[in-house]
Amino acid sequence: MEQKEREKRRESLVAGLVGAFLGSLLGMACIIVVSQLGYVASLCGVVMAVCTLKGYELLGGALSRKGAAAGIITVVMTYVAYQIDCAIQVAVAAEVDVFLAFRNMGMLLKEGYLDTGAYWGGLVLLYLFTLLGAAPLIIAALRGDTEPGMPPEAVRVKVAEEAPSTCQYYPAHPTWMRTLRLSVFLPLLAVVLVIFLPLALALSGNSSALPVIASLVGGLAGMIGMCAAAFVLAGPSDAFRWIFVRQDGVLWRVQLNMLNMVDTYRFTQQRIRMSDVRWDKLTEGEQAQAKASIERAIRVLCTEGVLPGSALSRVVQCLPEPRLESENKWAWKISYQTQTPGVPPERGGRRVLQVAKAYPGLAPAVGTVPPEGPAPGRWGFGVAAVLMILLTAGGYMLGVALEKSGGTESGRPVRWTEPEITTQYQSMGVTFHLPGALVWTEEGSFADPETGMVYTVTVELGATEEMAVDALTEPIGEYRLRPDFDSFSFAYTNTDQDLVKLATKDRLSCLHNLITIRFTDGSTVESGVALAQDLFSTLVRVEVSGGSQVDEETMEHIVLYILEGMEFTGPTEENYQEMYHLGREEGYTLVGIALVPTPYEEDPFLRVPLPYGGEVTYLEDGGVLAQAHGLRIQARACWSPEGPQAIVEEAWAQVQAENRDLYQDGIFDSEYDAETDVATKQFSFWEGDEARISFLVAQPMRDEGRYRFMEVTYIPEEMDSDYPTLIQEFSHASDLYLPELEPF
């Protein structure tokens, strides 16, 4: 073990570069995988830096000034990873080979097929995070490159000839540097929280790309400078890592945690790698053992010819002939003599070391006075934090200004001025405000007699994002067959999303986009879709067409004005029956969603699932009836303070009053499940010559006493190939278990 400590750990540049390359491949994979999963891959720049430099250190043996050149590999491989990621996205969108897309990335940027702002902004963010991960490792390598010298010959001879003398120990005071630490890292924490805001916006996608990127660039640039300054200013605050020892007038510095990691010198079982061993946390017995280990290490260094640069000489460092160079309120800067074996003492150099004023009773050099109390804080560092926050805000404002100067906000058209006269139109719970005094046409559109423009508005419930994209691109196929078709373009080109967010007049969030269809005579058709993120997943499509006298920009502004001005009023007594739709927003293909009125003012409508594909009848008692694929459902909202059993018994009495041809052996007692508060009753009857099996069900709503009642009836002769799927979907939609009865 002692022999291993004497061996010098040598660095191999070639092996290190191979390790750096292999590590960069891991970082590259992280960047590409995270990006393809739809997350912000810039954060993986930290992973790239750590993997590359740690790969150099693992195979090269050490990371020094020479090894810091591996940073070049980090820069190159980060760029390659970013290019590959972009090429994959292009290949998927254009349905081409990835290698072809990679080779033509430059051409795509030059010709404007890719958004240059988003491309370069993403690359800058990736490099900033890469720098954030690489900086601590490179700084540590530059600091730790110099090998500690051996104790001078005079010290080694004196220790060898004399018996071990009593050492003086100077551990750091546990609280003397606390104020300094807080004064530096509290402002730094505030800066990190400020940086988190634009980062959260970037991850959520709720803000325009350019301002967020500009604020992140400004904030991260300032934060890197602040981190570098913080590590320098707060340097004395890590004094607890070392203990100073004076033996026979010679000063030694010992790194406690590293000494404890050497098996032959271990003095405590506190092998917690996430925190350092602290002198004030050791027991008296552990402190005594530590002193014995330190004195033995000093003897080994002075008598057994340990090679310079060995692990032990780095942990237990001799500081002969210390001399004061400078000092401030927090630390001394001293220099000490170094000597390399075989070099005359007069040719030995001197090295500079910072000693924190955190060690009671320690005067490291002639002319120094031992500290008498805690060091003051550096609260002026908070000014840098304020400047950093201003830099972040300035970056955001610059991004906003650049967007405005370009006439767009993430490619978004400028808002159109609201007209003085509008035509109000309502459809399926959505109120539209169309510009001008319009006239309803027989074709189901609105026409403006003054301009000749035609407005077509459609509303569909239960839509998905895929359906919205299909509705957006539908005009391309519709108009492309015309001989005068010229071209088309989308309104939003600065995003990789097909639909971008839009806030309507009533603050409802939607996903939307616009498309312009151009013809050779100069006329245009402007179409826009908006998918509301509401209870019904409402899809709205607005199309505006007109003569060549209306310019393209005006058409675009009008469509955006209509979409932004939408008001989602929801169901009313007049329109709730129109809102029956296939429940595609919930993943159903055979279950429709209908609304039935309730007697409750604060919750006037109840959603009920129904089999989709047949006629729907709204009943006079406020219920609804639908029949399709072998299943008939009648549903309504009920209220009963006596519980669901009373509702089921009342419904059973009504069945008997209807004089149905009941099958007595098929009538079962009512059942009640107290855990779910659901009551049911099964019975059979004849409907003409056909047998029927029905279930009466009362389920609770949100509030006590409110229930949804359904009569579920099986129609065997209508059971088709969709029947099994309908049973599964309806069971899920109604939160009931329906048995899949075979036709009988």
Residue pairs with C-beta under 8 A, 6 or more apart in sequence:
1 263
1 264
2 264
2 300
2 304
4 311
5 262
5 306
5 310
5 311
5 312
6 304
6 305
6 306
6 307
6 310
6 312
7 307
7 310
8 307
8 308
8 309
8 310
9 61
9 62
9 309
9 311
10 61
10 62
11 60
11 61
11 62
11 64
11 66
11 67
12 59
12 60
12 61
13 60
13 66
13 67
15 59
15 60
15 61
16 56
16 57
16 59
16 60
16 61
16 63
16 67
16 70
17 56
17 60
17 70
17 73
18 59
19 55
19 56
19 57
19 58
19 59
19 60
20 52
20 53
20 55
20 56
20 60
20 70
20 73
20 74
21 55
21 73
21 77
22 55
22 59
23 51
23 52
23 53
23 54
23 55
23 56
23 58
24 48
24 51
24 52
24 55
24 73
24 74
24 77
25 77
26 47
26 51
26 55
27 44
27 47
27 48
27 49
27 50
27 51
27 52
27 74
27 77
27 78
27 81
28 48
28 77
28 80
28 81
28 84
30 44
30 47
30 48
30 51
31 41
31 44
31 45
31 47
31 48
31 78
31 81
31 82
31 85
31 126
32 41
32 81
32 84
32 85
32 88
34 40
34 41
34 43
34 44
35 41
35 85
35 89
36 85
36 88
39 203
40 125
40 199
40 202
40 203
41 85
41 122
41 126
42 122
42 125
42 126
42 128
42 129
43 129
44 126
44 129
45 78
45 125
45 126
45 127
45 128
45 129
45 130
45 131
45 132
45 133
46 129
46 130
46 132
46 133
47 133
48 74
48 77
48 78
48 81
48 130
48 133
49 74
49 130
49 131
49 132
49 133
49 134
49 137
50 133
50 134
50 137
52 70
52 71
52 73
52 74
52 77
52 134
53 63
53 67
53 70
53 71
53 74
53 134
53 137
53 138
53 141
54 137
55 70
56 63
56 67
56 70
57 63
57 67
60 67
63 70
63 137
63 140
63 141
64 141
64 144
64 145
65 141
65 142
65 145
66 145
67 141
68 138
68 141
68 142
71 134
71 138
74 130
74 134
75 127
75 130
78 126
78 127
78 130
79 123
82 122
82 123
82 126
83 102
83 105
84 98
84 102
86 105
86 114
86 119
87 98
87 99
87 101
87 102
87 105
88 98
88 101
89 496
90 96
90 101
90 105
90 108
90 114
91 97
91 98
91 100
91 101
94 101
101 108
105 114
108 114
109 116
109 119
115 493
115 494
115 495
117 209
117 210
117 213
117 494
118 209
118 494
118 495
118 496
121 209
121 210
121 213
121 217
122 213
124 213
124 217
125 213
125 216
125 217
125 220
128 216
128 217
128 220
128 221
128 224
129 220
131 224
132 220
132 224
135 224
135 227
135 228
139 228
139 231
146 351
147 308
147 309
147 314
148 308
148 309
148 313
148 314
148 317
148 338
149 308
149 318
149 338
149 339
149 340
149 348
149 351
150 156
150 301
150 306
150 308
150 313
150 318
150 339
150 340
150 341
151 250
151 301
151 302
151 318
151 320
151 339
152 318
152 320
152 321
152 337
152 339
152 345
152 348
153 339
153 345
154 320
155 250
155 302
155 318
155 320
156 301
156 302
156 303
158 248
159 247
159 248
159 298
159 299
159 302
159 303
160 302
160 303
162 248
164 295
164 299
165 247
165 248
167 245
167 246
167 247
167 291
167 294
167 295
168 245
168 246
168 247
169 243
169 244
169 245
169 291
170 243
170 244
170 245
170 246
170 359
170 360
170 361
170 362
171 243
171 279
171 280
171 359
172 239
172 240
172 242
172 243
172 279
172 356
172 358
172 359
173 358
173 359
173 360
173 374
174 240
174 278
174 280
175 374
176 239
176 357
176 358
176 360
176 371
176 373
176 374
176 375
177 236
177 237
177 239
177 240
177 330
177 356
177 358
177 374
177 375
178 237
178 374
179 374
179 375
179 376
179 377
180 234
180 236
180 237
180 330
180 375
180 376
180 377
180 378
181 234
181 237
182 377
183 377
183 378
183 379
183 381
183 382
184 230
184 233
184 234
184 237
184 377
184 378
184 381
185 230
185 234
186 382
187 226
187 381
187 382
187 384
187 385
188 226
188 227
188 230
188 385
190 385
190 389
191 219
191 222
191 223
191 226
191 385
191 388
191 389
192 223
194 219
194 388
194 389
194 392
195 216
195 219
195 220
195 223
195 392
198 207
198 212
198 215
198 216
198 219
198 392
198 396
199 216
201 207
201 212
202 209
202 212
202 213
202 216
205 497
205 501
206 501
208 399
208 400
208 403
208 409
208 410
209 410
209 494
209 495
210 399
210 400
210 402
210 403
210 410
210 494
211 395
211 396
211 397
211 399
211 400
211 403
212 396
212 399
213 399
214 395
214 396
214 398
214 399
214 402
215 392
215 393
215 395
215 396
215 399
216 395
217 395
218 391
218 392
218 394
218 395
218 396
218 398
219 388
219 391
219 392
219 395
221 391
222 387
222 388
222 391
222 392
223 388
226 384
226 385
226 388
229 381
229 384
230 381
233 378
233 381
234 378
235 331
235 354
235 356
236 330
236 331
236 354
236 356
236 357
236 358
236 375
237 356
238 356
239 356
239 358
239 359
240 276
240 278
240 279
240 280
240 358
241 255
241 256
241 257
241 276
242 253
242 254
242 255
242 256
243 253
243 254
243 256
243 279
243 294
244 251
244 252
244 253
244 254
244 355
244 359
244 362
244 364
245 251
245 252
245 253
245 254
245 294
245 298
246 252
247 295
247 298
250 318
250 319
250 320
251 318
251 319
251 320
251 322
251 336
251 364
252 294
252 298
252 316
252 317
252 318
252 319
253 316
253 317
253 319
253 353
254 294
254 297
254 315
254 316
254 317
255 314
255 315
255 316
255 317
256 276
256 277
256 278
256 279
256 290
257 276
257 277
258 314
258 315
259 265
259 267
259 290
259 293
259 294
259 297
259 315
259 316
260 266
260 267
260 268
260 270
260 271
260 277
260 290
261 271
262 311
262 312
262 315
265 293
265 296
265 297
266 293
267 282
267 286
267 289
267 290
267 292
267 293
268 277
268 282
268 286
268 289
268 290
270 277
270 281
270 282
279 287
279 290
282 290
294 316
297 312
297 315
297 316
298 316
300 306
300 312
301 312
301 313
301 316
301 318
306 312
306 313
307 313
308 340
308 341
318 336
319 334
319 336
319 353
319 364
320 336
320 337
321 336
321 337
322 334
322 335
322 336
322 364
322 365
322 366
323 334
323 335
323 336
323 350
323 365
323 366
324 332
324 333
324 334
324 364
324 365
324 366
324 367
324 368
325 333
325 334
325 335
325 352
326 332
326 333
327 333
327 368
329 357
329 375
329 376
330 356
330 357
330 375
330 376
330 378
331 354
331 355
331 356
331 357
332 354
332 355
332 357
332 364
332 365
332 368
333 352
333 353
333 354
333 355
334 352
334 353
334 355
334 364
334 365
334 368
335 350
335 351
335 352
335 353
336 350
336 351
336 353
337 345
337 348
337 349
337 350
338 348
338 349
338 350
338 351
339 345
339 348
340 348
355 362
355 364
356 375
357 371
357 375
358 371
358 375
359 370
359 371
360 370
360 371
361 370
362 370
362 371
363 369
363 370
403 409
403 410
407 414
408 414
408 494
410 492
410 494
410 495
410 500
411 491
411 492
411 493
411 494
411 495
412 491
412 492
412 500
412 560
413 491
413 514
413 553
413 556
413 557
413 560
414 557
415 557
415 560
415 561
415 564
416 554
416 557
416 558
416 560
416 561
418 561
418 565
419 435
419 436
421 435
421 436
421 437
422 433
422 434
422 435
422 436
423 433
423 434
423 435
423 436
423 437
423 438
423 446
424 431
424 432
424 433
424 434
425 431
425 432
425 434
425 446
425 457
426 432
426 569
426 575
427 457
427 458
427 459
427 578
428 459
428 461
428 538
428 575
428 578
428 579
429 459
429 536
429 538
429 568
429 569
429 570
429 571
429 572
429 575
429 579
430 459
430 538
430 540
430 566
430 567
430 568
430 569
431 566
431 567
431 568
431 569
432 457
432 542
432 562
432 565
432 566
433 562
433 565
433 567
434 446
434 455
434 457
434 562
435 448
435 558
435 561
435 562
436 448
436 450
436 451
436 453
437 448
437 449
437 450
438 446
438 447
438 448
438 455
439 446
439 447
439 448
439 449
440 446
441 447
441 454
444 456
445 454
445 455
445 456
446 454
446 455
446 456
446 457
447 453
447 454
447 455
448 454
448 455
448 546
451 546
451 547
451 549
451 550
452 546
452 547
452 549
452 550
453 544
453 545
453 546
453 547
453 550
453 558
454 544
454 545
454 546
455 542
455 543
455 544
455 562
456 541
456 542
456 543
456 544
456 545
457 540
457 541
457 542
457 562
458 540
458 541
459 538
459 539
459 540
460 467
460 538
460 539
460 541
460 581
461 536
461 537
461 538
461 539
461 579
461 581
461 593
462 536
462 537
462 581
462 582
462 583
462 584
462 585
462 586
462 593
463 471
463 531
463 537
463 538
463 539
463 584
463 585
464 537
464 584
464 585
465 498
465 499
465 511
465 531
467 531
467 539
467 584
468 499
468 511
468 529
468 530
468 531
468 539
469 498
469 499
471 529
471 539
471 541
472 498
472 499
472 513
472 515
472 527
472 528
472 529
473 515
475 488
475 515
475 517
475 525
475 527
475 543
476 488
476 515
476 517
479 485
479 488
479 517
479 519
479 525
482 519
484 519
484 520
484 521
485 517
485 519
485 520
486 518
486 519
486 520
487 518
488 515
488 516
488 517
488 518
489 515
489 516
489 518
490 513
490 514
490 515
490 516
491 513
491 514
491 515
491 516
491 528
491 556
491 560
492 500
492 513
492 514
498 513
499 511
499 512
499 513
499 529
499 531
500 511
500 512
500 513
501 509
501 510
501 511
501 512
502 509
502 510
502 511
502 512
502 530
502 563
502 564
503 509
503 510
503 564
504 510
504 530
504 532
504 563
504 564
504 565
504 566
504 567
504 568
505 564
505 565
505 566
505 567
506 566
506 567
506 568
508 532
508 533
508 534
508 566
508 568
509 532
509 533
510 530
510 531
510 532
510 533
510 563
510 566
511 530
511 531
511 533
512 528
512 529
512 530
512 531
512 563
513 528
513 529
514 526
514 527
514 528
514 556
514 559
514 560
515 526
515 527
515 528
516 524
516 525
516 526
516 552
516 555
516 556
517 524
517 525
517 526
517 527
518 524
518 552
519 525
521 548
522 548
523 545
523 546
523 547
523 548
524 545
524 546
524 550
524 552
524 555
525 543
525 544
525 545
525 555
526 543
526 544
526 545
526 552
526 555
526 556
526 558
526 559
527 541
527 542
527 543
527 544
527 559
528 541
528 542
528 543
528 559
528 560
528 562
528 563
529 539
529 540
529 541
529 542
530 539
530 540
530 542
530 563
530 566
531 537
531 538
531 539
531 540
532 538
532 539
532 540
532 566
532 568
534 568
535 570
536 579
536 581
536 585
536 593
537 584
537 585
538 568
540 563
540 566
542 559
542 562
542 563
543 559
544 555
544 558
544 559
544 562
546 555
571 579
571 595
571 604
571 605
573 597
576 595
576 596
576 597
576 605
577 595
577 618
579 594
579 595
580 592
580 593
580 594
580 595
580 610
580 616
581 592
581 593
582 588
582 589
582 591
582 592
582 593
582 612
583 591
583 592
583 593
583 609
583 612
583 733
586 593
586 733
588 609
588 612
588 729
588 733
589 725
589 729
590 611
590 612
590 613
590 628
590 629
590 722
590 725
590 726
590 729
590 730
591 609
591 610
591 611
591 612
591 726
591 729
591 730
591 733
592 609
592 610
592 611
592 612
592 616
592 626
593 607
593 608
593 609
593 610
594 607
594 608
594 609
594 610
594 616
594 624
594 626
594 635
595 605
595 606
595 607
595 608
596 605
596 606
596 608
596 618
596 622
596 623
596 624
596 635
596 636
596 637
597 604
597 605
597 606
597 622
597 637
598 604
598 605
598 606
598 622
598 637
598 706
599 637
599 639
600 703
600 706
603 702
603 703
606 637
606 701
606 708
608 624
608 633
608 635
608 708
608 710
609 633
609 730
609 733
609 734
610 616
610 624
610 626
610 633
610 635
611 626
611 627
611 628
611 629
611 631
611 632
611 633
611 726
611 730
612 626
612 628
613 628
613 629
613 722
614 626
614 627
614 628
614 629
615 626
615 627
616 624
616 625
616 626
617 624
617 625
617 626
618 624
618 625
619 625
619 634
619 636
621 636
622 636
622 637
623 634
623 635
623 636
624 634
624 635
624 636
625 632
625 633
625 634
626 632
626 633
627 633
627 715
627 718
628 718
628 726
629 718
629 719
629 720
629 722
629 723
629 726
630 714
630 715
630 716
630 717
630 718
630 719
630 720
630 723
630 726
630 743
631 712
631 713
631 714
631 715
631 723
631 726
631 727
631 730
632 712
632 713
632 714
632 715
633 710
633 711
633 712
633 713
633 730
634 710
634 711
634 713
635 708
635 709
635 710
635 711
636 708
636 709
637 701
637 706
637 707
637 708
637 709
638 647
638 698
638 706
638 707
638 708
638 709
639 705
639 706
639 707
640 646
640 647
640 698
640 705
640 707
641 705
643 672
643 677
643 679
644 672
644 677
644 678
644 679
644 698
644 699
644 700
644 707
645 670
645 672
645 679
645 698
647 679
647 698
647 707
647 709
648 670
648 679
648 680
648 681
648 696
648 697
648 698
648 709
649 670
651 681
651 696
651 698
651 709
651 711
652 670
652 681
652 683
652 696
655 662
655 683
655 696
656 662
660 685
660 686
660 687
661 685
661 686
661 687
662 683
662 684
662 685
663 683
663 684
663 685
663 686
663 691
665 684
666 682
666 683
666 684
666 685
666 693
667 682
667 683
667 684
668 681
668 682
668 683
669 681
670 679
670 680
670 681
671 679
671 680
671 681
672 678
672 679
672 680
673 679
676 699
676 700
677 699
677 700
678 697
678 698
678 699
678 700
679 697
679 698
680 695
680 696
680 697
680 698
681 695
681 696
682 693
682 694
682 695
682 696
683 693
683 694
683 696
684 691
684 692
684 693
684 694
685 691
685 692
685 694
686 692
690 715
690 716
690 717
691 716
691 744
692 713
692 714
692 715
693 713
693 714
693 741
694 711
694 712
694 713
694 714
695 711
695 712
695 713
695 738
696 709
696 710
696 711
697 709
697 710
697 711
697 712
697 736
698 707
698 708
698 709
699 707
699 708
699 709
699 710
699 734
699 735
699 736
700 706
700 707
700 708
701 707
701 708
710 734
712 736
712 738
714 741
716 741
716 743
716 744
717 743
719 743
723 740
724 740
727 738
727 739
727 740
730 736
730 738
731 737
731 738
